[in-house]
């Protein structure tokens, strides 16, 4: 029988900064997690502060204070803890600089710019969910021609290949020969959303930079640089989200 007191164990593991909820479920399925000395066979288990949780024989780390970092992701890195192709990852690059962190959403291999990282898996999922209402802003360089009338037609959203994308705020920044620079803002962050929208407009993206995620901006952070968001700034911007329990949401956000 499932114990409905407390919180789901995968969520507790994520909030301890050990891993994401999905990775926690994988560890449980592999038989590496025990509660009060008994190995778990299912993630359908709630735990309380009085339960003793062990992962691979080690006690679950004490939950740390929630922290958040801005990272200027360079192109050529995947945003994954486990890549089947063995490509270099953001987490490999930052292992010596940061504690165990998870990303707020993802950016694909060739996309660069702002990536938020946190030691609180529950917070990451809450921030990336569309209900949080955070706008993702991008600078896009693409090959092809586009005009303001075309951009106006996608302002209310567009359906591409059976996928419905929400409102798109897009404007032309400058034209350089056969390339155009666009400013694009979206609120959902679906898989390859910006690239798919540009392809729909007849454009071929050759550079994609995320410059802001909600109130957090890339600013002057150098490529490959990482800086912690000061606690007072994080509390000011995210206070209501940090202060409430995070719903058990699951969403694939591969990035644009």
Protein Blocks (a to p, Z undefined) as FASTA:
>chain_A
ZZfehjdfklmmmmnomacfklmmmmmmnopaceehiacfbfbbcddfkbccdeehiacd
dddddddddddddehiacdfbdfklpacfklmmmmmpccdddehjddfklgcjddddfbf
klmmmmmpmklopacddddddeddddfklmmmmmnopaeehiacdddddddfbdehjbcc
dddddfkopghklmmmmmmnopacfbdcdfbehjbcfklacehiacdddfklmmmmmmmm
mmpccdddddddebZZ
